[in-house]
Each structure stands twice: as structure tokens, then as C-alpha cells.
Amino acid sequence: MSANLLLHVREHPEGRVIVTPVDFPELSVDADSYEAALRVVTGKLTRKLRTMSGSMRTALAAPVVAELDRVELALKREKGTLRITIGLVVTMRETSGGLLYIVRAPEIPEFAVSVTLRDGVKTAAREGLKYLRNWSLEALLASDDVGTVRLETLTLSFPPADEPELARGDDPFSLEEFGDELTGRAAEGRLGQLDRRDALVERVLAALASSGRSSVMLVGPGDVGKTALLHEVAGRLASGKVPPALRGRPLWRISANEL
């Protein structure tokens, strides 16, 4: 059985090439040539496939049906309105309830929405990307849809089902490769700011700094601000506006698929 992995390839006018696995944008590679970027991405994906569950393998083995799209954003800034274009990848999936359109923005790794109507893709993207108005100017310009873009499918064989598990010392997992350091992105101005929730942020920071109970679980329905709260915590850590026990600490995000 083989995995059909969709790649988003962007060739910038100045010569840089960015290859992003659509399903795993955290493995994106920026290189001087397409060949170099593809070689590194292939290595990362090959290592990732070794640890995937049966259900994930089945999903990735299915044929990929996707297309490119774009959405124009008008973001209000202090000195006027900035207009940028964000590239989208729309993947079509058959579900028990009908056809589902999954919308991702390769330049915005944390963004993903789903809609049931193709005509609703741009509206959903505009709504979901509103938080970009809090990004720095440099981060916004870096996300603008410039250059030549295309989609490719990379087919990789899954390792044999009876392949022995890796010993702990040989485990290739690393935070730097599979994680996303939110404090670093916050320092670059790539995360939004949380408005009017200082008391809640202070409670989270106090809990994390506690020597007796230093774990926090955020529970709630979608779109209530859990991710925004994490972004604010990352911003506080990056700026040093945290309790002494947390100063200098990074904040990493790892999806369940990598655990």
C-alpha cells in the first residue's frame, strides 16, 4: 500500500522554492531549488509514515482530488488598509453525509476549515483568516500569494506492517522536526493577540508556573478562543512578561498525530 501525498509547490520570483505537504504543513521546506526542497520533504514524510496508524494509512492511500484557489483579504492596519492574497488548497472528500470541501492555506499552517458547498470556500476562508490583521507587516507580506504555484502528488510506499518498532534510542522524533515553536513565531509577530482576557491569561500562566500543578487543559467548543489564548501565552513567553519560573521557556505545539 502506498500513500498519495499532496504537495503545494511555490516558486518565488527571487528563486526560492517552498514545498509544503498539504496534510502536514509543519513539514514544509524552503530551499534554493525544487530538487533540494523535494529531497528534504521526502525524507521527512518517509519518517512520518513509519509511525502512522492503520486508519491514517487508509486515508492517505485514497486518491487525492484537489485544486488551487485564492482569497483576497483587506486587513485594516494603523496606517490604512493592506490588501493581500492568500493561496488556498481545496481538497474534496467523500463522507457519509456527502461531499466535503477541506480548505487549507499552505502559507498559514494552522488554518483549516471545511464546508459542504464549493461556493462557500472563499467566504469561509475570509472569516477564518480575520485574525491575520494582528500579524506583523513582514509576516503578512511573506504570506502573500506571489510567484508560481502548483500542486503535485508524491507517492511513497508505507513500511511493511511487520516492521519492528524502533528502539527508544533510535526514535527519529524531535521537536524541531515535528513540532511548531509558538514562542518563536510570536517573537516574529506571526501570532494574533488576545483582546480583553488578561485575567484568564494570568490564570493560565500562574498554573504553568506552579511547582505543584503545572499542567493546563483548555476545554470548550470550537471558535471560543482556545487557540487565541495559547497564542497570547506564547506572546507573553516571547516578551518575558511571565512569572520568573517561566522566563526563557519555549512553547511547542504538537498535533496528536505526532505523539
N, C-alpha and C positions, 0 to 999 in steps of 0.2 A: 504494500500500500504506500502511496506517495502523497505528500502534502502539496496542495496548489496554493502558493503564497503570492498574494497580490503586492506588487511593488509600485510605489509612486516615485518617479524619477524626474528631478528638476535640474535643468542645466541653466545656470545663471549666466548672464551676458559676460561677466568678467572671467568666466571659465570654471568656476566651482560647480561641482555636481553633488547633489544630495539625493541619496537613495533611502526611502523610508518604507519599511514593511507596513502596509496599511493596518493589519491586525495587531501589530506590535510596534507602534511608533517610537517607543522608548529605545528601540534598536537602530534608529536612524543613523546614517553615516554621511559625513560631509568630507569630500575628498577632492583632489585636483583633477581626477579623471573618473569616468564612468567605470572603467575596469577595476580601478583601485577600490572604489566605493562598493561595487558589487562583490568583490572578493571578501571584504571585511563583513558585509552584511550576510553573505552566505555562511561564513564561519559562525557568526552569532546565531543565526537561525538553526543551523545544524546542531549546535549545542543545546539550544532551547527545545528542539524536537525530542531530544533524548529523555526528557523528564515529563513529557505530556501524557495526560490520562487518555484512556480509550475514547471517552466522549469528545475530547478536544481533537484527537486524531481523526475521528469520523467526520467532524465538522470541517476540518481543513482539507480532507480528501475530496470533498464535494467540488464540482466545477464552480468557478468564480464568474459571476456576472456583475460587472461594474462599469461605471462611466464617470468621466470628469464633469465638473460643474464649477461655477464661480458665484460668489455673492459679494455685492458691493456694500460697504459699510460707511456710514457718515458718523464719525465719532466727534463729539463736542470736546474741545480742548480749551485751555485757558485763553489762548490767543486765536480762537476761531474753530473751524470745523475741518478735521482731517478726513479725507476720503481715501480709502484703501480697498483693495480687492483681495478676498481670501479664497484660495483654491479649495475645492471640495472633491471628495470621492464618494460617490453614491453606490452602495452595494445592495443588490437585490437578493432577498432571501425568501424562500417559500416556507411558511409556517402553517400550523393547523388552522389559524384564523385567516389565512390569506397571504397576499404578498406584502412584505415589509421592506421598507427602504431605510437602510442604515447609512447615516451621513457622518462623515469624518472630515477633519481638516488636518492634513499631514503636518502643516506648519504649527498647529496648535494641538500637541499630543493629547492633552487631557479632554479635548472636545469630542463628543459623540452624541448624536440624537437619532431617534428613529421615528418615522412617520409612515402612515398607511397609504398616503396619496403622493404620487411623484410631484404633483403641482405644489405640494406643501413644503418641499425641501428648502427652498430659499427663505421662506417665512420663518421656518423653524430654526434655520441657521442664524438669521439675523437676530432672533430673540435669544438664542443660546450664546451668541458671541457678544452680547451687550457689555459684558464685563471687561472687554478689551479696552474700553475707554480709560481704564485705570492703569494700563500698561505704559511703560516709558515710550517716548518717541522712537528711540533706537529699536526697541523690541517690535514695535508696530511696523516700522519700515522693513525690518528683517522678515516679517511675516507676509509682506505684500506679494501678490501673485505676479512675479516678473520672471522672465525667461521662458524657456521651452519646457513644457510638461507633458509627460506621457505615462501610461500605465503598462506594466509588464507582469507576466505571471512566471514565477520561479517555481519549478517542480523539484522537490527534494524527497528522497526516499526516507521513510521512517526507519529507525533502527529495529532490528529483529525483536519480536516480543519476548524472546527468551534471553535477551542480552543481560548479563549480570549487572546488578546495581553497582554504582560507583562506591568505592570506599570513601569514608568521610574526608580523608586527606586528599583524595583525588577529585573531590566535588568541584566542578569549574564555576560554581555560583559565586558571584561577587556583587556587592552593592554597586560598585562603579559601573558594571556592565548591564545589570538588570534593574537597578533602582533609579530613582529620579530624585536628586537632591533639591528639595524645595527651597532650602535656605540660599543656595547658590542662585537659583532663578529669582528669588525675592530680591537679592542684592543687585541683580541686573535690571530690576523693575519689570519683570515678566509676570508677576502675580498681582491680582487685584487687591484692593484694600477693603476691609470690612468696616462698614459705617455704623456708628451708634451701638456697638455691642462691646464696649470696653470692659464692662463688668464681667461678661461671660468669658472674654479672652483672659482676663486676670484670674478667673477661677481655674481655667484650664492650665495656665502657666503655674499657678500655685500647686496644683495637683501633681504636675510633672516634676516640680522641684522638691516635692515631699520625699523624705527618706523612707517613710513607711509605706506609702501608697503612691507609686509614680506611674500609674497607668490610667489612661482615659479612654472611654468608649463613647463615641458620638452616635446616637440612635435617633432616627426620625425619617419621615417620608422624604421623597425627592424634592429638590428645589426649595429647601427651607434654610439653606446656608451652611451645611456641614463642611463642604469643600472650601467655601469662603472663610470659614473660621480657621481651618488648617492653614490657609494661605496667610491669614493675619498672624497666626502663631509663627509661621516661617519668617514673616517680615520682622516680627519683634526679635526673633533669634538673630537674624542677619544684622539688625541695627544695634543689638546688645541691650535692648530695653526689656530685659528679663531678670528674674531673680538670679543672684550670684551663682547658684548651683547649676544654672542652665547656660551661663555665658560660655561662648565658644562651642556649643553643641550644635551639630547639624541636624536637620530634619529630613528623613528619607521617606519616599513613598514607594511601596512595593505592592503590586497587584496580587490577588490570591493565586493567580496562575503561576507566579514565580516561586511560591512557597513550597 
